[in-house]
Amino acid sequence: MPALSAGACGTQRRAEDAEGLRGAWGAVEGAWRQATDRASALPDGAVDVSVEGEWCFSQTLRHLVFTTGPG
């Protein structure tokens, strides 16, 4: 599997206007799409494995959805 691009969001870190913000959001969505596509290709249960006490991939997604979801 190819590695995620570390610069996928880096070029859009500071939006000067609404168009820049839309571009940044698109970059973030693209990076997460890459990550979820890679996770989908892993063996069953791999997204639930914690490494060195860090959240596993499924926990990370669950927390992101919880913190960004509607009130």
PDB file of N, CA, C and O in Angstrom:
ATOM      1  N   MET A   1       0.835  -1.190   0.000  1.00  0.00           N
ATOM      2  CA  MET A   1       0.000   0.000   0.000  1.00  0.00           C
ATOM      3  C   MET A   1       0.875   1.248   0.000  1.00  0.00           C
ATOM      4  O   MET A   1       1.903   1.281   0.675  1.00  0.00           O
ATOM      5  N   PRO A   2       0.479   2.268  -0.747  1.00  0.00           N
ATOM      6  CA  PRO A   2       1.272   3.502  -0.742  1.00  0.00           C
ATOM      7  C   PRO A   2       1.116   4.253   0.567  1.00  0.00           C
ATOM      8  O   PRO A   2       0.076   4.173   1.221  1.00  0.00           O
ATOM      9  N   ALA A   3       2.146   4.974   0.940  1.00  0.00           N
ATOM     10  CA  ALA A   3       2.095   5.767   2.175  1.00  0.00           C
ATOM     11  C   ALA A   3       1.213   6.990   1.974  1.00  0.00           C
ATOM     12  O   ALA A   3       1.085   7.499   0.860  1.00  0.00           O
ATOM     13  N   LEU A   4       0.611   7.452   3.049  1.00  0.00           N
ATOM     14  CA  LEU A   4      -0.162   8.690   2.991  1.00  0.00           C
ATOM     15  C   LEU A   4       0.779   9.852   2.748  1.00  0.00           C
ATOM     16  O   LEU A   4       1.901   9.874   3.255  1.00  0.00           O
ATOM     17  N   SER A   5       0.328  10.793   1.991  1.00  0.00           N
ATOM     18  CA  SER A   5       1.128  11.979   1.718  1.00  0.00           C
ATOM     19  C   SER A   5       1.116  12.897   2.930  1.00  0.00           C
ATOM     20  O   SER A   5       0.056  13.378   3.331  1.00  0.00           O
ATOM     21  N   ALA A   6       2.271  13.142   3.512  1.00  0.00           N
ATOM     22  CA  ALA A   6       2.350  14.012   4.688  1.00  0.00           C
ATOM     23  C   ALA A   6       1.945  15.431   4.355  1.00  0.00           C
ATOM     24  O   ALA A   6       1.515  16.171   5.239  1.00  0.00           O
ATOM     25  N   GLY A   7       2.072  15.826   3.105  1.00  0.00           N
ATOM     26  CA  GLY A   7       1.744  17.185   2.707  1.00  0.00           C
ATOM     27  C   GLY A   7       0.336  17.348   2.170  1.00  0.00           C
ATOM     28  O   GLY A   7       0.013  18.399   1.618  1.00  0.00           O
ATOM     29  N   ALA A   8      -0.511  16.341   2.315  1.00  0.00           N
ATOM     30  CA  ALA A   8      -1.850  16.406   1.735  1.00  0.00           C
ATOM     31  C   ALA A   8      -2.628  17.621   2.208  1.00  0.00           C
ATOM     32  O   ALA A   8      -3.383  18.208   1.433  1.00  0.00           O
ATOM     33  N   CYS A   9      -2.461  18.006   3.453  1.00  0.00           N
ATOM     34  CA  CYS A   9      -3.178  19.162   3.990  1.00  0.00           C
ATOM     35  C   CYS A   9      -2.253  20.350   4.194  1.00  0.00           C
ATOM     36  O   CYS A   9      -2.720  21.470   4.403  1.00  0.00           O
ATOM     37  N   GLY A  10      -0.971  20.124   4.136  1.00  0.00           N
ATOM     38  CA  GLY A  10      -0.008  21.153   4.488  1.00  0.00           C
ATOM     39  C   GLY A  10      -0.021  22.397   3.631  1.00  0.00           C
ATOM     40  O   GLY A  10       0.322  23.476   4.115  1.00  0.00           O
ATOM     41  N   THR A  11      -0.407  22.283   2.370  1.00  0.00           N
ATOM     42  CA  THR A  11      -0.389  23.455   1.505  1.00  0.00           C
ATOM     43  C   THR A  11      -1.573  24.369   1.757  1.00  0.00           C
ATOM     44  O   THR A  11      -1.603  25.479   1.227  1.00  0.00           O
ATOM     45  N   GLN A  12      -2.532  23.951   2.534  1.00  0.00           N
ATOM     46  CA  GLN A  12      -3.753  24.718   2.761  1.00  0.00           C
ATOM     47  C   GLN A  12      -3.946  25.056   4.234  1.00  0.00           C
ATOM     48  O   GLN A  12      -5.087  25.176   4.681  1.00  0.00           O
ATOM     49  N   ARG A  13      -2.895  25.210   4.987  1.00  0.00           N
ATOM     50  CA  ARG A  13      -3.035  25.400   6.439  1.00  0.00           C
ATOM     51  C   ARG A  13      -3.642  26.727   6.838  1.00  0.00           C
ATOM     52  O   ARG A  13      -4.302  26.812   7.874  1.00  0.00           O
ATOM     53  N   ARG A  14      -3.437  27.753   6.053  1.00  0.00           N
ATOM     54  CA  ARG A  14      -3.959  29.082   6.401  1.00  0.00           C
ATOM     55  C   ARG A  14      -4.820  29.595   5.262  1.00  0.00           C
ATOM     56  O   ARG A  14      -4.312  29.980   4.209  1.00  0.00           O
ATOM     57  N   ALA A  15      -6.113  29.597   5.479  1.00  0.00           N
ATOM     58  CA  ALA A  15      -7.034  30.077   4.456  1.00  0.00           C
ATOM     59  C   ALA A  15      -7.172  31.588   4.563  1.00  0.00           C
ATOM     60  O   ALA A  15      -7.400  32.124   5.647  1.00  0.00           O
ATOM     61  N   GLU A  16      -7.034  32.258   3.453  1.00  0.00           N
ATOM     62  CA  GLU A  16      -7.169  33.711   3.401  1.00  0.00           C
ATOM     63  C   GLU A  16      -8.614  34.133   3.154  1.00  0.00           C
ATOM     64  O   GLU A  16      -8.988  35.271   3.439  1.00  0.00           O
ATOM     65  N   ASP A  17      -9.424  33.217   2.624  1.00  0.00           N
ATOM     66  CA  ASP A  17     -10.805  33.547   2.280  1.00  0.00           C
ATOM     67  C   ASP A  17     -11.638  32.266   2.261  1.00  0.00           C
ATOM     68  O   ASP A  17     -11.130  31.179   2.534  1.00  0.00           O
ATOM     69  N   ALA A  18     -12.918  32.408   1.935  1.00  0.00           N
ATOM     70  CA  ALA A  18     -13.819  31.251   1.934  1.00  0.00           C
ATOM     71  C   ALA A  18     -13.374  30.200   0.924  1.00  0.00           C
ATOM     72  O   ALA A  18     -13.468  29.003   1.194  1.00  0.00           O
ATOM     73  N   GLU A  19     -12.895  30.633  -0.222  1.00  0.00           N
ATOM     74  CA  GLU A  19     -12.430  29.684  -1.235  1.00  0.00           C
ATOM     75  C   GLU A  19     -11.230  28.887  -0.718  1.00  0.00           C
ATOM     76  O   GLU A  19     -11.130  27.684  -0.959  1.00  0.00           O
ATOM     77  N   GLY A  20     -10.328  29.556  -0.011  1.00  0.00           N
ATOM     78  CA  GLY A  20      -9.192  28.870   0.585  1.00  0.00           C
ATOM     79  C   GLY A  20      -9.622  27.865   1.637  1.00  0.00           C
ATOM     80  O   GLY A  20      -9.043  26.784   1.743  1.00  0.00           O
ATOM     81  N   LEU A  21     -10.641  28.221   2.419  1.00  0.00           N
ATOM     82  CA  LEU A  21     -11.166  27.306   3.432  1.00  0.00           C
ATOM     83  C   LEU A  21     -11.795  26.082   2.774  1.00  0.00           C
ATOM     84  O   LEU A  21     -11.614  24.960   3.246  1.00  0.00           O
ATOM     85  N   ARG A  22     -12.530  26.293   1.691  1.00  0.00           N
ATOM     86  CA  ARG A  22     -13.111  25.156   0.970  1.00  0.00           C
ATOM     87  C   ARG A  22     -12.008  24.244   0.437  1.00  0.00           C
ATOM     88  O   ARG A  22     -12.126  23.021   0.497  1.00  0.00           O
ATOM     89  N   GLY A  23     -10.946  24.838  -0.079  1.00  0.00           N
ATOM     90  CA  GLY A  23      -9.830  24.042  -0.573  1.00  0.00           C
ATOM     91  C   GLY A  23      -9.154  23.252   0.533  1.00  0.00           C
ATOM     92  O   GLY A  23      -8.786  22.092   0.345  1.00  0.00           O
ATOM     93  N   ALA A  24      -8.993  23.886   1.689  1.00  0.00           N
ATOM     94  CA  ALA A  24      -8.382  23.203   2.833  1.00  0.00           C
ATOM     95  C   ALA A  24      -9.256  22.048   3.293  1.00  0.00           C
ATOM     96  O   ALA A  24      -8.758  20.965   3.600  1.00  0.00           O
ATOM     97  N   TRP A  25     -10.564  22.285   3.338  1.00  0.00           N
ATOM     98  CA  TRP A  25     -11.477  21.219   3.763  1.00  0.00           C
ATOM     99  C   TRP A  25     -11.411  20.055   2.784  1.00  0.00           C
ATOM    100  O   TRP A  25     -11.437  18.893   3.191  1.00  0.00           O
ATOM    101  N   GLY A  26     -11.328  20.363   1.508  1.00  0.00           N
ATOM    102  CA  GLY A  26     -11.198  19.308   0.504  1.00  0.00           C
ATOM    103  C   GLY A  26      -9.927  18.497   0.698  1.00  0.00           C
ATOM    104  O   GLY A  26      -9.932  17.279   0.518  1.00  0.00           O
ATOM    105  N   ALA A  27      -8.837  19.165   1.062  1.00  0.00           N
ATOM    106  CA  ALA A  27      -7.574  18.467   1.308  1.00  0.00           C
ATOM    107  C   ALA A  27      -7.683  17.549   2.519  1.00  0.00           C
ATOM    108  O   ALA A  27      -7.167  16.431   2.501  1.00  0.00           O
ATOM    109  N   VAL A  28      -8.353  18.017   3.572  1.00  0.00           N
ATOM    110  CA  VAL A  28      -8.549  17.194   4.768  1.00  0.00           C
ATOM    111  C   VAL A  28      -9.410  15.978   4.425  1.00  0.00           C
ATOM    112  O   VAL A  28      -9.090  14.854   4.812  1.00  0.00           O
ATOM    113  N   GLU A  29     -10.496  16.209   3.703  1.00  0.00           N
ATOM    114  CA  GLU A  29     -11.353  15.090   3.303  1.00  0.00           C
ATOM    115  C   GLU A  29     -10.576  14.075   2.469  1.00  0.00           C
ATOM    116  O   GLU A  29     -10.735  12.868   2.648  1.00  0.00           O
ATOM    117  N   GLY A  30      -9.741  14.562   1.566  1.00  0.00           N
ATOM    118  CA  GLY A  30      -8.949  13.662   0.738  1.00  0.00           C
ATOM    119  C   GLY A  30      -7.972  12.831   1.556  1.00  0.00           C
ATOM    120  O   GLY A  30      -7.796  11.640   1.300  1.00  0.00           O
ATOM    121  N   ALA A  31      -7.342  13.456   2.533  1.00  0.00           N
ATOM    122  CA  ALA A  31      -6.399  12.730   3.392  1.00  0.00           C
ATOM    123  C   ALA A  31      -7.120  11.653   4.199  1.00  0.00           C
ATOM    124  O   ALA A  31      -6.617  10.538   4.336  1.00  0.00           O
ATOM    125  N   TRP A  32      -8.299  11.985   4.735  1.00  0.00           N
ATOM    126  CA  TRP A  32      -9.055  10.987   5.491  1.00  0.00           C
ATOM    127  C   TRP A  32      -9.591   9.891   4.578  1.00  0.00           C
ATOM    128  O   TRP A  32      -9.675   8.734   4.990  1.00  0.00           O
ATOM    129  N   ARG A  33      -9.952  10.235   3.348  1.00  0.00           N
ATOM    130  CA  ARG A  33     -10.398   9.219   2.395  1.00  0.00           C
ATOM    131  C   ARG A  33      -9.272   8.233   2.137  1.00  0.00           C
ATOM    132  O   ARG A  33      -9.502   7.024   2.095  1.00  0.00           O
ATOM    133  N   GLN A  34      -8.052   8.739   1.963  1.00  0.00           N
ATOM    134  CA  GLN A  34      -6.894   7.856   1.780  1.00  0.00           C
ATOM    135  C   GLN A  34      -6.722   6.941   2.989  1.00  0.00           C
ATOM    136  O   GLN A  34      -6.503   5.739   2.841  1.00  0.00           O
ATOM    137  N   ALA A  35      -6.824   7.516   4.179  1.00  0.00           N
ATOM    138  CA  ALA A  35      -6.630   6.730   5.406  1.00  0.00           C
ATOM    139  C   ALA A  35      -7.699   5.655   5.545  1.00  0.00           C
ATOM    140  O   ALA A  35      -7.384   4.515   5.886  1.00  0.00           O
ATOM    141  N   THR A  36      -8.960   5.999   5.285  1.00  0.00           N
ATOM    142  CA  THR A  36     -10.024   5.000   5.426  1.00  0.00           C
ATOM    143  C   THR A  36      -9.933   3.946   4.326  1.00  0.00           C
ATOM    144  O   THR A  36     -10.254   2.781   4.563  1.00  0.00           O
ATOM    145  N   ASP A  37      -9.502   4.336   3.131  1.00  0.00           N
ATOM    146  CA  ASP A  37      -9.300   3.346   2.065  1.00  0.00           C
ATOM    147  C   ASP A  37      -8.208   2.357   2.455  1.00  0.00           C
ATOM    148  O   ASP A  37      -8.352   1.152   2.253  1.00  0.00           O
ATOM    149  N   ARG A  38      -7.118   2.872   3.013  1.00  0.00           N
ATOM    150  CA  ARG A  38      -6.035   1.983   3.456  1.00  0.00           C
ATOM    151  C   ARG A  38      -6.514   1.068   4.577  1.00  0.00           C
ATOM    152  O   ARG A  38      -6.200  -0.122   4.591  1.00  0.00           O
ATOM    153  N   ALA A  39      -7.276   1.625   5.516  1.00  0.00           N
ATOM    154  CA  ALA A  39      -7.782   0.822   6.632  1.00  0.00           C
ATOM    155  C   ALA A  39      -8.725  -0.268   6.133  1.00  0.00           C
ATOM    156  O   ALA A  39      -8.733  -1.374   6.673  1.00  0.00           O
ATOM    157  N   SER A  40      -9.513   0.033   5.116  1.00  0.00           N
ATOM    158  CA  SER A  40     -10.442  -0.959   4.559  1.00  0.00           C
ATOM    159  C   SER A  40      -9.708  -2.141   3.939  1.00  0.00           C
ATOM    160  O   SER A  40     -10.247  -3.246   3.874  1.00  0.00           O
ATOM    161  N   ALA A  41      -8.491  -1.913   3.488  1.00  0.00           N
ATOM    162  CA  ALA A  41      -7.712  -2.970   2.856  1.00  0.00           C
ATOM    163  C   ALA A  41      -6.955  -3.839   3.863  1.00  0.00           C
ATOM    164  O   ALA A  41      -6.370  -4.852   3.480  1.00  0.00           O
ATOM    165  N   LEU A  42      -6.957  -3.461   5.127  1.00  0.00           N
ATOM    166  CA  LEU A  42      -6.251  -4.228   6.157  1.00  0.00           C
ATOM    167  C   LEU A  42      -7.016  -5.504   6.499  1.00  0.00           C
ATOM    168  O   LEU A  42      -8.211  -5.604   6.222  1.00  0.00           O
ATOM    169  N   PRO A  43      -6.339  -6.473   7.095  1.00  0.00           N
ATOM    170  CA  PRO A  43      -7.023  -7.698   7.526  1.00  0.00           C
ATOM    171  C   PRO A  43      -8.110  -7.381   8.561  1.00  0.00           C
ATOM    172  O   PRO A  43      -8.041  -6.373   9.264  1.00  0.00           O
ATOM    173  N   ASP A  44      -9.111  -8.261   8.639  1.00  0.00           N
ATOM    174  CA  ASP A  44     -10.195  -8.083   9.610  1.00  0.00           C
ATOM    175  C   ASP A  44      -9.638  -7.863  11.012  1.00  0.00           C
ATOM    176  O   ASP A  44      -8.727  -8.564  11.452  1.00  0.00           O
ATOM    177  N   GLY A  45     -10.199  -6.882  11.700  1.00  0.00           N
ATOM    178  CA  GLY A  45      -9.815  -6.596  13.074  1.00  0.00           C
ATOM    179  C   GLY A  45      -8.619  -5.673  13.237  1.00  0.00           C
ATOM    180  O   GLY A  45      -8.357  -5.200  14.342  1.00  0.00           O
ATOM    181  N   ALA A  46      -7.892  -5.409  12.167  1.00  0.00           N
ATOM    182  CA  ALA A  46      -6.686  -4.582  12.278  1.00  0.00           C
ATOM    183  C   ALA A  46      -7.000  -3.156  12.717  1.00  0.00           C
ATOM    184  O   ALA A  46      -6.187  -2.532  13.398  1.00  0.00           O
ATOM    185  N   VAL A  47      -8.159  -2.633  12.341  1.00  0.00           N
ATOM    186  CA  VAL A  47      -8.503  -1.250  12.715  1.00  0.00           C
ATOM    187  C   VAL A  47      -8.821  -1.131  14.198  1.00  0.00           C
ATOM    188  O   VAL A  47      -8.954  -0.023  14.718  1.00  0.00           O
ATOM    189  N   ASP A  48      -8.943  -2.263  14.881  1.00  0.00           N
ATOM    190  CA  ASP A  48      -9.243  -2.267  16.313  1.00  0.00           C
ATOM    191  C   ASP A  48      -8.016  -2.549  17.172  1.00  0.00           C
ATOM    192  O   ASP A  48      -8.139  -2.728  18.384  1.00  0.00           O
ATOM    193  N   VAL A  49      -6.849  -2.591  16.565  1.00  0.00           N
ATOM    194  CA  VAL A  49      -5.610  -2.876  17.289  1.00  0.00           C
ATOM    195  C   VAL A  49      -4.971  -1.567  17.745  1.00  0.00           C
ATOM    196  O   VAL A  49      -4.736  -0.664  16.941  1.00  0.00           O
ATOM    197  N   SER A  50      -4.696  -1.478  19.040  1.00  0.00           N
ATOM    198  CA  SER A  50      -4.024  -0.318  19.614  1.00  0.00           C
ATOM    199  C   SER A  50      -2.518  -0.565  19.609  1.00  0.00           C
ATOM    200  O   SER A  50      -2.067  -1.681  19.865  1.00  0.00           O
ATOM    201  N   VAL A  51      -1.749   0.470  19.317  1.00  0.00           N
ATOM    202  CA  VAL A  51      -0.292   0.354  19.291  1.00  0.00           C
ATOM    203  C   VAL A  51       0.284   1.272  20.361  1.00  0.00           C
ATOM    204  O   VAL A  51       0.041   2.479  20.353  1.00  0.00           O
ATOM    205  N   GLU A  52       1.041   0.696  21.273  1.00  0.00           N
ATOM    206  CA  GLU A  52       1.719   1.438  22.343  1.00  0.00           C
ATOM    207  C   GLU A  52       0.771   2.357  23.110  1.00  0.00           C
ATOM    208  O   GLU A  52       1.122   3.492  23.432  1.00  0.00           O
ATOM    209  N   GLY A  53      -0.417   1.869  23.394  1.00  0.00           N
ATOM    210  CA  GLY A  53      -1.367   2.610  24.211  1.00  0.00           C
ATOM    211  C   GLY A  53      -2.146   3.696  23.486  1.00  0.00           C
ATOM    212  O   GLY A  53      -3.003   4.346  24.084  1.00  0.00           O
ATOM    213  N   GLU A  54      -1.859   3.901  22.208  1.00  0.00           N
ATOM    214  CA  GLU A  54      -2.582   4.916  21.431  1.00  0.00           C
ATOM    215  C   GLU A  54      -3.939   4.365  21.005  1.00  0.00           C
ATOM    216  O   GLU A  54      -4.153   3.153  20.994  1.00  0.00           O
ATOM    217  N   TRP A  55      -4.849   5.266  20.656  1.00  0.00           N
ATOM    218  CA  TRP A  55      -6.146   4.827  20.155  1.00  0.00           C
ATOM    219  C   TRP A  55      -5.956   4.041  18.866  1.00  0.00           C
ATOM    220  O   TRP A  55      -5.070   4.340  18.065  1.00  0.00           O
ATOM    221  N   CYS A  56      -6.792   3.043  18.682  1.00  0.00           N
ATOM    222  CA  CYS A  56      -6.791   2.321  17.418  1.00  0.00           C
ATOM    223  C   CYS A  56      -7.510   3.184  16.374  1.00  0.00           C
ATOM    224  O   CYS A  56      -8.097   4.213  16.709  1.00  0.00           O
ATOM    225  N   PHE A  57      -7.459   2.767  15.139  1.00  0.00           N
ATOM    226  CA  PHE A  57      -8.056   3.552  14.058  1.00  0.00           C
ATOM    227  C   PHE A  57      -9.559   3.740  14.269  1.00  0.00           C
ATOM    228  O   PHE A  57     -10.075   4.843  14.090  1.00  0.00           O
ATOM    229  N   SER A  58     -10.258   2.682  14.644  1.00  0.00           N
ATOM    230  CA  SER A  58     -11.712   2.803  14.829  1.00  0.00           C
ATOM    231  C   SER A  58     -12.053   3.738  15.990  1.00  0.00           C
ATOM    232  O   SER A  58     -13.042   4.467  15.913  1.00  0.00           O
ATOM    233  N   GLN A  59     -11.267   3.733  17.055  1.00  0.00           N
ATOM    234  CA  GLN A  59     -11.500   4.664  18.166  1.00  0.00           C
ATOM    235  C   GLN A  59     -11.260   6.108  17.720  1.00  0.00           C
ATOM    236  O   GLN A  59     -12.012   7.011  18.087  1.00  0.00           O
ATOM    237  N   THR A  60     -10.218   6.312  16.935  1.00  0.00           N
ATOM    238  CA  THR A  60      -9.922   7.655  16.440  1.00  0.00           C
ATOM    239  C   THR A  60     -11.086   8.190  15.619  1.00  0.00           C
ATOM    240  O   THR A  60     -11.523   9.321  15.827  1.00  0.00           O
ATOM    241  N   LEU A  61     -11.591   7.387  14.688  1.00  0.00           N
ATOM    242  CA  LEU A  61     -12.728   7.829  13.875  1.00  0.00           C
ATOM    243  C   LEU A  61     -13.952   8.104  14.735  1.00  0.00           C
ATOM    244  O   LEU A  61     -14.638   9.108  14.539  1.00  0.00           O
ATOM    245  N   ARG A  62     -14.229   7.222  15.681  1.00  0.00           N
ATOM    246  CA  ARG A  62     -15.396   7.415  16.553  1.00  0.00           C
ATOM    247  C   ARG A  62     -15.283   8.728  17.323  1.00  0.00           C
ATOM    248  O   ARG A  62     -16.260   9.471  17.422  1.00  0.00           O
ATOM    249  N   HIS A  63     -14.112   9.018  17.864  1.00  0.00           N
ATOM    250  CA  HIS A  63     -13.934  10.265  18.609  1.00  0.00           C
ATOM    251  C   HIS A  63     -14.032  11.488  17.699  1.00  0.00           C
ATOM    252  O   HIS A  63     -14.595  12.508  18.098  1.00  0.00           O
ATOM    253  N   LEU A  64     -13.499  11.403  16.501  1.00  0.00           N
ATOM    254  CA  LEU A  64     -13.612  12.523  15.560  1.00  0.00           C
ATOM    255  C   LEU A  64     -15.066  12.788  15.183  1.00  0.00           C
ATOM    256  O   LEU A  64     -15.489  13.942  15.114  1.00  0.00           O
ATOM    257  N   VAL A  65     -15.822  11.739  14.941  1.00  0.00           N
ATOM    258  CA  VAL A  65     -17.245  11.902  14.615  1.00  0.00           C
ATOM    259  C   VAL A  65     -17.974  12.518  15.794  1.00  0.00           C
ATOM    260  O   VAL A  65     -18.793  13.420  15.617  1.00  0.00           O
ATOM    261  N   PHE A  66     -17.686  12.040  16.988  1.00  0.00           N
ATOM    262  CA  PHE A  66     -18.344  12.566  18.186  1.00  0.00           C
ATOM    263  C   PHE A  66     -18.043  14.052  18.377  1.00  0.00           C
ATOM    264  O   PHE A  66     -18.944  14.834  18.681  1.00  0.00           O
ATOM    265  N   THR A  67     -16.785  14.441  18.201  1.00  0.00           N
ATOM    266  CA  THR A  67     -16.412  15.833  18.477  1.00  0.00           C
ATOM    267  C   THR A  67     -16.802  16.800  17.369  1.00  0.00           C
ATOM    268  O   THR A  67     -16.914  18.001  17.617  1.00  0.00           O
ATOM    269  N   THR A  68     -17.010  16.308  16.165  1.00  0.00           N
ATOM    270  CA  THR A  68     -17.356  17.202  15.058  1.00  0.00           C
ATOM    271  C   THR A  68     -18.812  17.115  14.652  1.00  0.00           C
ATOM    272  O   THR A  68     -19.268  17.885  13.807  1.00  0.00           O
ATOM    273  N   GLY A  69     -19.552  16.179  15.250  1.00  0.00           N
ATOM    274  CA  GLY A  69     -20.954  16.005  14.881  1.00  0.00           C
ATOM    275  C   GLY A  69     -21.839  17.112  15.423  1.00  0.00           C
ATOM    276  O   GLY A  69     -21.419  17.908  16.264  1.00  0.00           O
ATOM    277  N   PRO A  70     -23.074  17.152  14.929  1.00  0.00           N
ATOM    278  CA  PRO A  70     -24.012  18.179  15.403  1.00  0.00           C
ATOM    279  C   PRO A  70     -24.303  18.019  16.891  1.00  0.00           C
ATOM    280  O   PRO A  70     -24.403  16.906  17.407  1.00  0.00           O
ATOM    281  N   GLY A  71     -24.435  19.146  17.557  1.00  0.00           N
ATOM    282  CA  GLY A  71     -24.658  19.276  18.981  1.00  0.00           C
ATOM    283  C   GLY A  71     -25.419  18.214  19.602  1.00  0.00           C
ATOM    284  O   GLY A  71     -25.654  18.248  20.810  1.00  0.00           O
TER     285      GLY A  71
END
